[in-house]
C-alpha cells in the first residue's frame, strides 16, 4: 500500500508542478466529458461522472503500483 505522507514529503518542485498540471487536466477532462455527453446524448452528468471517476481510478491504481 502507498504512503501518501512519504510521497508528499519527497516531492520536488517539479513534482508539485506536475501534480498541479494533472489536477487542472483532471478538471478539464471532467468538464469536457460533460460537454461531449451533453452534446451527443443530452445528459451532461453522465459524461462528467465518467470524466471524474476514470482518471481518479487510474490515479489510485498508479499509487498502488508505486
Steps between C-alpha positions, in 0.01 A plus 500: 500500500617853431607748767354834393687694768835365378412571138410862579814553711729373224344709221725758337388829351469330164282232656266764642480671159418168333238427766339843448496444124337158546238652728415765240489230230267293719265796547510571125425134420200507731367815333568384145345157552191675633488724192544205260237297681257792501551562128453137394249360749356799684627373834787708637527325838586155362792629298624710789492197729701298248745790463537515878516136602707343221809723553453463877498123481808503277674731749428271794616196303820690421553577869465134591761411237761728668 
